[in-house]
């Protein structure tokens, strides 16, 4: 007996098991690639979310004062930047009222790493000075 044309068409129209397995494998590889890209993007977005605290905000606040006192002060940023602390050292440069102020900001989670460091000069002739070192 010979096969009828209707039987031959059915055999040509169907997928074989190997073709289905290969298509599923290609789809799985493509989905894994998409998931890797998405997870990498989420990780990078979380890294950008981290707040970088700069010493310039401390310098701006200190520049509003008219008088400076020689010495070292330290503190934290409170609720504005929780987990960060600062230190500033004010030293006279000249006897005419010129001061050098050194700022240091670090994370309380990793004290060995300095987040920001800055030095500025301020002229405040009204300030009292101790003798120069």
ZAFIRO-120811 format. One record per atom (N, C-alpha, C): residue in three letters; x, y, z. Coordinates in pm, whole numbers, plus 50000, padded with zeros to 5 digits. Example, Ala and Ser with C-alpha at 12.3 -4.5 7.8 and 13.67 -1.06 7.14 Angstrom:
ALA513194943150780;ALA512304955050780;ALA513204967050780;SER512854977550708;SER513674989450714;SER512905000350787;
***
This chain:
UNK500804988350000;UNK500005000050000;UNK500855012550000;UNK500335021949937;UNK501035034749934;UNK500375044250031;UNK501175053550080;UNK500645063350176;UNK499825073550103;UNK498755077350162;UNK497905087450101;UNK498535101250121;UNK498205111150037;UNK498765124650050;UNK498395130950184;UNK497245127250238;UNK496835132950366;UNK497785128650478;UNK498265116350481;UNK499185111250582;UNK500545117950568;UNK501005120250447;UNK502295126650426;UNK502265141050476;UNK501175148050457;UNK501085161950504;UNK501135162650655;UNK500475153350721;UNK500515153350867;UNK501935151350918;UNK502695142850860;UNK504065140050902;UNK504955152150879;UNK504735159650775;UNK505555171450747;UNK505175183250836;UNK503945184450878;UNK503485195950955;UNK503875195151102;UNK504175183751157;UNK504485182151300;UNK505965184351328;UNK506275188251457;UNK507665189751502;UNK508135176551562;UNK509405173751546;UNK509945161851609;UNK510325165151752;UNK510535155151833;UNK510905156951973;UNK512245164151984;UNK513165161351897;UNK514485167851900;UNK514355182751873;UNK513515186651779;UNK513315200851749;UNK512715208151870;UNK511795201751940;UNK511185207952058;UNK512215209452169;UNK513045199552191;UNK514085200152296;UNK515095211152263;UNK515515212152138;UNK516475222452097;UNK515855236452116;UNK514605238152079;UNK513935251052096;UNK513815254752245;UNK513515244952330;UNK513425247452474;UNK514785251252531;UNK515855244952484;UNK517205248252531;UNK517605262452490;UNK517305266152366;UNK517605279752320;UNK516825290052402;UNK515565287152430;UNK514745296152511;UNK515305297352653;UNK515715286252711;UNK516275286352847;UNK517555294652852;UNK518415293252753;UNK519675301052749;UNK519365315952734;UNK518415319352650;UNK518045333452632;UNK517455339252761;UNK516605331752830;UNK516025336552955;UNK517085338253064;UNK518065329253070;UNK519155330653167;UNK519955343353140;UNK520215346253015;UNK520935358652980;UNK520165371053022;UNK518865371052999;UNK518035382453037;UNK518015384053189;UNK517915373053263;UNK517925373653410;UNK519255378753463;UNK520355374753401;UNK521665379753444;UNK521785394853423;UNK521305399653311;UNK521345414053285;UNK520475421653386;UNK519295416353416;UNK518405422853512;UNK519025423053652;UNK519575412153697;UNK520175411853830;UNK521385421053840;UNK522155421953733;UNK523295431253731;UNK522815445653738;UNK521755448853670;UNK521195462453673;UNK520685465953812;UNK520025456653876;UNK519515459054012;UNK520675461154109;UNK521735453354096;UNK522905454854183;UNK523555468554163;UNK523655472854038;UNK524235486054011;UNK523355497354064;UNK522055495654056;UNK521135505854108;UNK521265506954260;UNK521445495854327;UNK521625496254473;UNK522935503054510;UNK523965501154430;UNK525245507754457;UNK525125522854440;UNK524315527254345;UNK524105541654325;UNK523255547754435;UNK522485539454503;UNK521615544154609;UNK522395548954730;UNK523615544354747;UNK524445547854862;UNK524735562754863;UNK524585568954977;UNK524795583354990;UNK526275586055016;UNK526835595154939;UNK528205599354961;UNK528175612755034;UNK528725612955154;UNK528715625055236;UNK530005632555210;UNK529875645355180;UNK531025653755150;UNK531325663055266;UNK532595666455282;UNK533005675855386;UNK532625690155352;UNK532245692655228;UNK531895706255186;UNK530685711655262;UNK529765702855304;UNK528625707655382;UNK529075712855518;UNK530075706555577;UNK530625711455704;UNK531345724755685;UNK532065725955575;UNK532775738455546;UNK531795749855524;UNK530705747155456;UNK529695757555432;UNK529065762055563;UNK528805752755653;UNK528215756355781;UNK529185764655865;UNK530465760755866;UNK531455768155945;UNK531735781955887;UNK531615783455756;UNK531895796355695;UNK530875807055735;UNK529745802955791;UNK528725812555835;UNK529045818755970;UNK530015813256041;UNK530345818556174;UNK531345829956162;UNK531295839256260;UNK532215850556262;UNK533455847956345;UNK533345838956439;UNK534475836156527;UNK534825821356523;UNK536105818656528;UNK536605804956530;UNK537415802856657;UNK537405790656707;UNK538225786956822;UNK539155775756780;UNK540405777556815;UNK541405767456782;UNK541105754556857;UNK541255743356789;UNK541045730456852;UNK540435720356759;UNK540105708756819;UNK539525697556743;UNK538105695256793;UNK537185693956699;UNK535795690556730;UNK535395678656645;UNK534445670956697;UNK533935659656619;UNK532455657856650;UNK531795650356564;UNK530385647856582;UNK529845638956471;UNK528525638156463;UNK527905630556356;UNK526875639356285;UNK526285634156182;UNK525345641756101;UNK523895639856146;UNK523685631956249;UNK522335629856301;UNK521465622656201;UNK520235626956189;UNK519275620256101;UNK519485623555954;UNK520275633955924;UNK520505637555784;UNK521335627155711;UNK522405622355776;UNK523255611955718;UNK523605602055829;UNK522685593255864;UNK522975583755973;UNK524115574455934;UNK524955571756032;UNK526075562656009;UNK527335569555963;UNK527375582955961;UNK528565590355922;UNK528965599956033;UNK530255601256055;UNK530795610256156;UNK531795619756093;UNK532105630556164;UNK533025640556111;UNK533955645356221;UNK535055651256177;UNK536015657456269;UNK536595669656199;UNK536795680356272;UNK537435692156214;UNK538485697156311;UNK539575701956255;UNK540665707556335;UNK540925721756285;UNK540855731256378;UNK541085745256346;UNK542435749356403;UNK543305754056317;UNK544635758656360;UNK544915772356300;UNK545535781256378;UNK545895794356322;UNK547075793156227;UNK547015800656118;UNK548095800656021;UNK548965813056042;UNK548335824256063;UNK549025836956089;UNK548395843356213;UNK549065853256268;UNK548525860056386;UNK547485870656349;UNK547225872656222;UNK546275882756178;UNK544835877656168;UNK544565865256207;UNK543215859956201;UNK542975849956089;UNK544035845156030;UNK543905835055925;UNK543985821155987;UNK542985812955959;UNK542915799556017;UNK542855789055906;UNK543445777655935;UNK543315765955847;UNK542375756255916;UNK541395751255841;UNK540435741755896;UNK540505728955812;UNK540785717955879;UNK540865704855815;UNK539625696755855;UNK538915691655755;UNK537705683755777;UNK537975669355737;UNK537365660155810;UNK537485645955781;UNK536115639655804;UNK535605632055707;UNK534305625255718;UNK534545610355693;UNK533945601955777;UNK534095587555760;UNK532795580555793;UNK532695568255747;UNK531535559955776;UNK531755552655907;UNK530725552155990;UNK530845545056118;UNK530955530056097;UNK530565525155979;UNK530635510855950;UNK532065506655919;UNK532845515755860;UNK534225512755823;UNK535095524955853;UNK535565525855976;UNK536335537656019;UNK537685538755949;UNK538165527955891;UNK539475528355826;UNK539425535655692;UNK538245537055634;UNK538095543555504;UNK537575557655522;UNK538345567455474;UNK537915581355478;UNK536975584055362;UNK535815589055393;UNK534815591955290;UNK535155604955218;UNK535555615155295;UNK535845628155237;UNK536825635555325;UNK537725642955261;UNK538745650655332;UNK538845664155264;UNK538975674855344;UNK539005688255286;UNK539725697755381;UNK540445707255324;UNK541105717855401;UNK540745731255340;UNK540435740955427;UNK540115754355379;UNK540835764655467;UNK540955776655416;UNK541485787955492;UNK540355797855515;UNK540235802555639;UNK539225812455673;UNK539895824255741;UNK539495836155704;UNK540005848355767;UNK538945853455863;UNK539235852555992;UNK538335857056097;UNK539125865356198;UNK539325878456171;UNK540125886756262;UNK539515888456399;UNK538195886156416;UNK537545887656547;UNK537835875956640;UNK538355865056588;UNK538575852956667;UNK539785854556757;UNK539705848056873;UNK540835848056966;UNK541775836756926;UNK543055839656937;UNK544045829656898;UNK544985826957014;UNK545355814557026;UNK546435811057116;UNK547725812957038;UNK548815810857101;UNK550105812757031;UNK550265802456921;UNK550945806456815;UNK551215797056705;UNK552205786556749;UNK552065774856693;UNK552955763656729;UNK554305765156667;
***
